[in-house]
Amino acid sequence: MENDMFIQTETTPNPATLKFLPGKVVVDTGTADFPSEDSINGASPLAEKLFTVSGVTGVFYGYDFITITKDDNHDWQHLKPSILATIMEYFMAGSPVMTSDQGGMSSDSSEEFYDEADANIVT
């Protein structure tokens, strides 16, 4: 595993939202939206960590990005270092972004997911 990581940021049309590009796959398929800390329900340990940063009000995952929404009482100048450190530390540790309980996930695919391990449940 690499010893360094560079995370790019991009502005969005919403000044309360910033896009973080870790240069790695965040979620393999679909997206995951956590509009509040209560919406995580154990589905994403990374989202749980990001919500511990004071001022974070929303976390959204795409294939290769994380979008963070902040409240009006905090500015990006103070939030970015903590968010960047949280994302970097998480990816460097190799921890999964999502748990097996994929709460918050929305699939862009119209195909149903079938896992052979679930055969006894399906039949």
N, C-alpha and C positions, 0 to 999 in steps of 0.2 A: 504494500500500500504506500502511496505517496506520503511524504512528510510535510508537504505544503499544499495549500489550497487557496485559490483566488476566487472570491465571490464577487461577481459584478452586480451592480444595482442599476435599475432603470426607473425613471419616473413613469407615472401613468396619468391619464386625464384627470383622475381624482387626486387632489393634493394630499388627502389623508391616507393614500395607498401607495406603497412602494414595492417594486418587483425585485426579488433577489434571485440571481442566477448562479447556483453553486457549481455549474460545470459538470454536474452528475445527474443521473435520472432520479427524480424525486418520487414519482408514482409511475409504474409501468403502463397502466391503462386508465383512461378516464381522468377524473379530477376528484379532489376532496375539498369540501368547504366546511370550515368551522367558524361560523359567524359569531360565536360566543364560546367562552370557556366551557359552559354547560353542555354544548353540542358535541364535545369530544367523546364523552362516554368511554374512555379507555382506548379509543381507536387509533390514536396517534400520540406516542410518547413525545415526539418532537413538538407537536402543537401544544402539548401540556407545558413543555419547557418554555416555548415562545410566549405563552400567556403569562408566565411569571415575570416577564419584562413589563415593568410599570408603563402603562399607556397603550399596550397592544390590545386591540378590541376584535380582531379578526385574523384568521389564517386560511389561506387558500393554496392548494397544491395543484400544479399542472405537471405535465410530463417532465420538464426540466427547469421548473421555477417554483418559487414560493412567493406569494403575495401577502404582504402584511398590511393591515389597516390599523391606524392609530386613532386615539381620541384627540380632541381639539386642545387639550391641556398640555400636550407634549409636542416637542418639535423633533424633526428627523435628525438634526444635528446631535441631539442627546440620545436618541433611541438607536440609531444605526450601529454604533459600536457594540452595544449589548446584543442586538439581534444578530449581527455578523458573527460575534464570538459564539453565541448559542448554536447557530447553524454550523459553523466550522467545527466546533467541538463535537457536535453530534455526528456529522459525516466522518470526521477523522476517527471516531470510535467505531465506525462501521455498524452502528445501531440501525435497526429497521425504522423507516419513517412511519409505516403503518403496522399495526398488529394484525393478527389473523382476523380479528373482528373489524371489518372494513366499514365501520360507521362513517357517515359523511361522504362515502364514495358515490360517484355518479359515473356510470360507464358511458362512453361515447359510442360503444358498439351495440348493435341490436342483437348480437348473438348471446345466447344464454351461456353461462359458465357452468361446465360440468367437470367435476373432479372424480376420477375413478375411486378415490378413497371414500366418496359419499355414496357409492353404489347401493349399499344396504339401506340407506335412507331414502333414496330415490325409488327403488323398486318395491 
